[in-house]
């Protein structure tokens, strides 16, 4: 069996992996004879552009991708919003890659923060694993297979 080594932590991942099982980093592949090109349209750019049309005043979380569910916008009305697999969470993400209480979005005097709650698969902000991070408008939060976007307008 061949492995792909993570460029961030060096962990050996199965060849078919797209992301590191240990740290969540994107796995690059160097294959001779093949090259890749990046385009400015499509993928995240289209999803981010669609977020500009969301009619939200104040703070909100947009559940964009993951679990086959439609895009959903949840306004942040209190000082604390829970994210997890438990039906008791404010944002319920029904998938085994999400911990029961995975993360909390909390209002602090210096802004809005996301705090990982010792989840098994981690919480990522803009594709970087974090224990906690201050959020700014259009930041991407990854929880398991789900991609969420924080809006602050």
C-alpha positions in Angstrom: 0.0 0.0 0.0 1.4 3.4 -0.9 1.0 6.4 1.3 0.8 10.2 0.9 2.8 12.1 3.5 1.2 15.2 5.0 3.1 18.4 4.2 2.1 19.9 7.5 2.7 17.1 10.1 4.3 14.3 8.1 1.6 11.8 8.9 1.3 8.8 6.5 -2.2 8.8 4.9 -3.7 6.2 2.5 -3.1 7.1 -1.2 -6.8 7.9 -1.8 -6.9 10.6 1.0 -7.5 14.2 0.1 -6.9 15.6 3.6 -4.6 14.5 6.4 -6.4 12.2 9.0 -4.2 13.7 11.8 -4.2 17.5 11.2 -6.7 18.0 8.4 -4.3 19.7 6.0 -4.8 19.4 2.2 -2.6 16.6 0.8 -0.6 17.7 -2.3 0.4 15.0 -4.8 3.4 15.3 -7.1 2.7 13.0 -10.0 5.1 13.1 -12.9 3.6 14.1 -16.3 0.6 15.8 -14.8 0.1 19.4 -14.0 -2.7 21.4 -12.5 -4.1 24.8 -13.2 -6.1 27.0 -11.0 -9.0 29.0 -12.2 -10.6 32.1 -10.6 -14.2 30.9 -11.2 -15.9 27.9 -9.6 -15.8 26.1 -6.3 -15.3 28.3 -3.3 -15.4 31.5 -5.3 -19.0 30.8 -6.5 -20.1 29.8 -3.0 -18.5 32.9 -1.6 -20.1 35.1 -4.2 -23.5 33.6 -3.4 -23.0 34.6 0.2 -23.1 38.2 -0.8 -26.8 37.8 -1.7 -27.7 36.4 1.8 -30.0 39.0 3.4 -28.8 39.0 7.0 -28.4 41.9 9.4 -25.8 41.3 12.1 -24.0 37.9 12.6 -25.0 34.6 11.1 -23.6 31.2 10.2 -24.3 29.8 6.7 -24.1 26.0 6.4 -22.9 25.7 2.8 -21.7 22.2 2.2 -21.7 18.8 3.7 -24.1 16.0 4.5 -26.1 16.6 1.4 -28.3 19.2 3.1 -29.4 22.4 1.4 -27.8 25.7 2.2 -29.1 27.1 5.5 -28.6 30.4 7.2 -28.8 30.6 11.0 -28.7 34.0 12.7 -26.6 34.4 15.8 -28.9 36.0 18.3 -27.3 35.2 21.7 -23.9 35.3 23.2 -23.3 31.5 22.5 -24.2 29.2 19.7 -23.4 25.5 19.8 -22.5 23.3 16.8 -22.6 19.6 16.9 -24.2 16.2 16.2 -26.5 16.4 19.2 -30.0 17.4 18.3 -29.8 19.8 21.3 -27.2 22.0 19.5 -28.2 25.2 17.9 -26.7 24.1 14.6 -27.3 20.3 14.3 -25.0 18.5 11.9 -26.0 14.9 11.6 -22.8 13.1 10.6 -20.3 10.8 12.3 -17.4 13.2 11.5 -19.0 15.8 13.8 -18.7 15.4 17.6 -21.9 15.7 19.8 -20.7 19.1 21.0 -18.1 20.0 18.4 -17.7 23.8 18.7 -19.1 26.9 20.2 -19.4 30.3 18.5 -19.2 32.9 21.3 -19.5 36.6 21.5 -16.7 38.3 23.5 -16.0 41.9 24.2 -13.3 41.9 21.4 -15.4 40.1 18.8 -16.9 36.7 17.8 -14.8 33.6 18.4 -15.2 29.9 17.5 -14.0 27.5 20.2 -13.3 23.8 19.6 -14.8 21.6 22.3 -12.1 18.9 22.3 -13.7 17.4 19.2 -12.2 14.3 17.7 -11.8 15.6 14.1 -11.0 19.2 15.1 -12.4 22.6 14.0 -10.8 24.5 11.2 -11.0 28.2 10.3 -9.9 29.0 6.8 -8.4 25.5 6.6 -6.2 25.9 9.6 -6.9 23.7 12.7 -7.7 25.8 15.7 -8.5 25.4 19.4 -10.1 28.9 19.2 -10.0 31.7 16.7 -11.5 35.1 16.3 -13.9 35.3 13.3 -14.2 38.0 10.7 -16.8 38.4 7.9 -16.7 35.5 5.3 -14.4 33.2 7.4 -14.9 29.5 6.6 -15.4 27.2 9.5 -15.0 23.4 8.8 -16.6 21.0 11.2 -16.2 17.4 10.1 -17.5 17.2 6.5 -19.4 20.5 6.8 -18.3 23.9 5.6 -19.9 26.9 7.3 -19.3 30.6 6.7 -19.4 33.2 9.3 -21.1 36.5 8.3 -20.9 39.8 10.2 -22.8 42.6 8.5 
